[in-house]
Amino acid sequence: MKCETLNTILTFLLGVCALLGVIFALRTVFHTRELRTLQAQMLNCQINVNRLNLTLNAAAQYGKTHPDIDRILQPFEAKPAAAR
């Protein structure tokens, strides 16, 4: 003898699981796209920081032979970390 109530409940649970699977798959796709975009932005930021460091290092080297630039470079000098 078939149990129609059990069949209905299991069919409903199968539909819910299928729907949740689709929702989670879509979320994964969207989050992966966002991650790729953020990684590209982070790479651009790292490139800009590297360029800035190269420029500051070149300016520091220039400052060794031309002390007039020291007052301009002073705000950008690396400060040692404070011990706690």
MDAnalysis code that builds the backbone (N, CA, C; Angstrom):
import MDAnalysis as mda
import numpy as np

u = mda.Universe.empty(252, n_residues=84, atom_resindex=np.repeat(np.arange(84), 3), trajectory=True)
u.add_TopologyAttr("name", ["N", "CA", "C"] * 84)
u.add_TopologyAttr("resid", np.arange(1, 85))
u.add_TopologyAttr("resname", ["MET", "LYS", "CYS", "GLU", "THR", "LEU", "ASN", "THR", "ILE", "LEU", "THR", "PHE", "LEU", "LEU", "GLY", "VAL", "CYS", "ALA", "LEU", "LEU", "GLY", "VAL", "ILE", "PHE", "ALA", "LEU", "ARG", "THR", "VAL", "PHE", "HIS", "THR", "ARG", "GLU", "LEU", "ARG", "THR", "LEU", "GLN", "ALA", "GLN", "MET", "LEU", "ASN", "CYS", "GLN", "ILE", "ASN", "VAL", "ASN", "ARG", "LEU", "ASN", "LEU", "THR", "LEU", "ASN", "ALA", "ALA", "ALA", "GLN", "TYR", "GLY", "LYS", "THR", "HIS", "PRO", "ASP", "ILE", "ASP", "ARG", "ILE", "LEU", "GLN", "PRO", "PHE", "GLU", "ALA", "LYS", "PRO", "ALA", "ALA", "ALA", "ARG"])
u.atoms.positions = np.array([
    [0.838, -1.175, 0.000],
    [0.000, 0.000, 0.000],
    [0.887, 1.244, 0.000],
    [0.549, 2.183, -0.832],
    [1.335, 3.400, -0.939],
    [0.907, 4.406, 0.123],
    [1.918, 5.172, 0.604],
    [1.622, 6.219, 1.583],
    [1.746, 7.562, 0.868],
    [0.626, 8.146, 0.509],
    [0.620, 9.395, -0.249],
    [1.177, 10.568, 0.547],
    [1.004, 10.584, 1.838],
    [1.514, 11.675, 2.668],
    [3.040, 11.688, 2.652],
    [3.640, 10.492, 2.809],
    [5.097, 10.389, 2.786],
    [5.636, 10.780, 1.414],
    [4.952, 10.349, 0.358],
    [5.364, 10.689, -1.009],
    [5.317, 12.205, -1.216],
    [4.304, 12.865, -0.724],
    [4.151, 14.315, -0.861],
    [5.257, 15.043, -0.093],
    [5.511, 14.579, 1.111],
    [6.552, 15.231, 1.930],
    [7.918, 15.090, 1.267],
    [8.243, 13.887, 0.796],
    [9.540, 13.663, 0.153],
    [9.669, 14.449, -1.154],
    [8.594, 14.566, -1.911],
    [8.613, 15.364, -3.142],
    [8.830, 16.841, -2.815],
    [8.155, 17.311, -1.774],
    [8.340, 18.698, -1.341],
    [9.786, 18.943, -0.907],
    [10.354, 18.030, -0.117],
    [11.746, 18.173, 0.322],
    [12.718, 18.137, -0.850],
    [12.437, 17.309, -1.839],
    [13.278, 17.263, -3.038],
    [13.231, 18.596, -3.776],
    [12.048, 19.182, -3.884],
    [11.915, 20.488, -4.544],
    [12.654, 21.579, -3.782],
    [12.542, 21.559, -2.447],
    [13.239, 22.553, -1.631],
    [14.749, 22.402, -1.791],
    [15.236, 21.174, -1.767],
    [16.682, 20.943, -1.930],
    [17.162, 21.398, -3.313],
    [16.374, 21.123, -4.336],
    [16.746, 21.553, -5.687],
    [16.778, 23.077, -5.771],
    [15.793, 23.740, -5.182],
    [15.748, 25.202, -5.188],
    [16.943, 25.783, -4.427],
    [17.255, 25.222, -3.270],
    [18.416, 25.694, -2.506],
    [19.718, 25.465, -3.277],
    [19.798, 24.364, -3.990],
    [20.986, 24.096, -4.805],
    [21.184, 25.160, -5.880],
    [20.093, 25.558, -6.524],
    [20.161, 26.608, -7.547],
    [20.553, 27.942, -6.923],
    [19.965, 28.260, -5.783],
    [20.273, 29.535, -5.115],
    [21.747, 29.586, -4.720],
    [22.251, 28.503, -4.117],
    [23.654, 28.495, -3.702],
    [24.604, 28.517, -4.898],
    [24.225, 27.871, -5.987],
    [25.056, 27.906, -7.189],
    [25.142, 29.327, -7.749],
    [24.007, 30.032, -7.783],
    [23.998, 31.414, -8.271],
    [24.821, 32.324, -7.360],
    [24.693, 32.137, -6.044],
    [25.488, 32.941, -5.105],
    [26.975, 32.703, -5.319],
    [27.347, 31.456, -5.558],
    [28.752, 31.131, -5.804],
    [29.258, 31.825, -7.061],
    [28.456, 31.828, -8.101],
    [28.859, 32.494, -9.351],
    [29.047, 33.993, -9.119],
    [28.110, 34.620, -8.431],
    [28.204, 36.063, -8.204],
    [29.384, 36.417, -7.297],
    [29.602, 35.622, -6.265],
    [30.722, 35.895, -5.360],
    [32.066, 35.669, -6.054],
    [32.130, 34.689, -6.949],
    [33.359, 34.445, -7.701],
    [33.659, 35.618, -8.625],
    [32.649, 36.153, -9.271],
    [32.848, 37.323, -10.134],
    [33.320, 38.525, -9.324],
    [32.715, 38.735, -8.163],
    [33.110, 39.845, -7.307],
    [34.549, 39.665, -6.824],
    [34.910, 38.434, -6.483],
    [36.270, 38.151, -6.043],
    [37.281, 38.473, -7.136],
    [36.982, 38.088, -8.349],
    [37.890, 38.381, -9.468],
    [38.045, 39.888, -9.672],
    [36.953, 40.618, -9.555],
    [37.017, 42.073, -9.696],
    [37.864, 42.684, -8.581],
    [37.653, 42.222, -7.354],
    [38.423, 42.745, -6.225],
    [39.900, 42.375, -6.327],
    [40.197, 41.188, -6.851],
    [41.592, 40.796, -7.032],
    [42.277, 41.701, -8.047],
    [41.575, 42.058, -9.107],
    [42.149, 42.959, -10.108],
    [42.397, 44.340, -9.500],
    [41.465, 44.824, -8.688],
    [41.646, 46.115, -8.034],
    [42.812, 46.064, -7.055],
    [42.951, 44.963, -6.331],
    [44.046, 44.815, -5.378],
    [45.387, 44.790, -6.104],
    [45.440, 44.139, -7.237],
    [46.662, 44.107, -8.027],
    [47.047, 45.507, -8.480],
    [46.065, 46.294, -8.910],
    [46.335, 47.677, -9.305],
    [46.843, 48.503, -8.129],
    [46.259, 48.285, -6.957],
    [46.718, 49.003, -5.763],
    [48.154, 48.626, -5.415],
    [48.483, 47.353, -5.494],
    [49.839, 46.909, -5.197],
    [50.840, 47.491, -6.194],
    [50.445, 47.554, -7.452],
    [51.324, 48.151, -8.466],
    [51.567, 49.616, -8.145],
    [50.507, 50.334, -7.752],
    [50.659, 51.752, -7.418],
    [51.530, 51.949, -6.180],
    [51.383, 51.078, -5.183],
    [52.220, 51.178, -3.982],
    [53.681, 50.916, -4.347],
    [53.923, 49.933, -5.202],
    [55.298, 49.651, -5.628],
    [55.901, 50.831, -6.389],
    [55.104, 51.441, -7.243],
    [55.590, 52.621, -7.974],
    [55.914, 53.765, -7.019],
    [55.057, 53.962, -6.024],
    [55.292, 55.015, -5.036],
    [56.568, 54.738, -4.249],
    [56.764, 53.476, -3.845],
    [57.982, 53.129, -3.117],
    [59.231, 53.351, -3.967],
    [59.165, 52.992, -5.239],
    [60.307, 53.224, -6.128],
    [60.601, 54.718, -6.262],
    [59.545, 55.499, -6.378],
    [59.719, 56.946, -6.498],
    [60.319, 57.531, -5.225],
    [59.816, 57.087, -4.061],
    [60.357, 57.585, -2.799],
    [61.806, 57.153, -2.597],
    [62.136, 55.929, -2.989],
    [63.520, 55.473, -2.877],
    [64.441, 56.274, -3.786],
    [63.972, 56.552, -5.012],
    [64.767, 57.362, -5.927],
    [64.945, 58.777, -5.382],
    [63.883, 59.313, -4.788],
    [63.976, 60.654, -4.211],
    [64.915, 60.664, -3.007],
    [64.926, 59.583, -2.229],
    [65.839, 59.495, -1.087],
    [67.279, 59.420, -1.561],
    [67.510, 58.689, -2.624],
    [68.862, 58.623, -3.187],
    [69.290, 59.992, -3.717],
    [68.366, 60.677, -4.351],
    [68.638, 62.015, -4.847],
    [68.915, 62.965, -3.680],
    [68.187, 62.758, -2.576],
    [68.352, 63.605, -1.399],
    [69.723, 63.463, -0.749],
    [70.404, 62.352, -0.981],
    [71.744, 62.168, -0.418],
    [72.742, 63.136, -1.042],
    [72.539, 63.485, -2.288],
    [73.451, 64.412, -2.963],
    [72.889, 65.832, -3.033],
    [71.610, 65.980, -2.820],
    [70.959, 67.285, -2.872],
    [70.107, 67.456, -1.611],
    [70.662, 67.980, -0.546],
    [69.951, 68.047, 0.737],
    [68.743, 69.001, 0.740],
    [68.571, 69.813, -0.278],
    [67.424, 70.724, -0.316],
    [66.087, 69.982, -0.388],
    [66.098, 68.764, -0.884],
    [64.852, 68.011, -1.037],
    [64.420, 67.324, 0.262],
    [65.273, 67.326, 1.262],
    [64.968, 66.633, 2.516],
    [63.710, 67.175, 3.193],
    [63.478, 68.448, 3.151],
    [62.284, 68.993, 3.798],
    [61.012, 68.537, 3.079],
    [61.103, 68.234, 1.799],
    [59.947, 67.736, 1.058],
    [59.714, 66.258, 1.365],
    [60.801, 65.508, 1.524],
    [60.694, 64.073, 1.764],
    [60.394, 63.714, 3.216],
    [60.595, 64.635, 4.116],
    [60.469, 64.349, 5.539],
    [59.115, 63.738, 5.937],
    [57.982, 64.215, 5.438],
    [56.703, 63.593, 5.844],
    [56.556, 62.146, 5.367],
    [57.331, 61.724, 4.367],
    [57.176, 60.396, 3.792],
    [58.182, 59.389, 4.326],
    [59.054, 59.810, 5.220],
    [60.052, 58.904, 5.756],
    [59.379, 57.834, 6.592],
    [59.927, 56.627, 6.520],
    [59.389, 55.518, 7.315],
    [59.718, 55.732, 8.771],
    [58.710, 55.563, 9.596],
    [58.911, 55.718, 11.023],
    [58.941, 54.326, 11.653],
    [59.838, 54.076, 12.598],
    [59.874, 52.750, 13.222],
    [58.600, 52.500, 14.041],
    [58.221, 51.253, 14.093],
    [57.009, 50.882, 14.832],
    [57.247, 51.058, 16.318],
    [56.261, 51.583, 17.004],
    [56.387, 51.820, 18.450],
    [56.238, 50.492, 19.186],
    [57.144, 50.264, 20.135],
    [57.084, 49.039, 20.930],
    [56.009, 49.188, 22.004],
    [55.288, 48.138, 22.260],
    [54.203, 48.191, 23.259],
    [54.668, 47.702, 24.582],
])
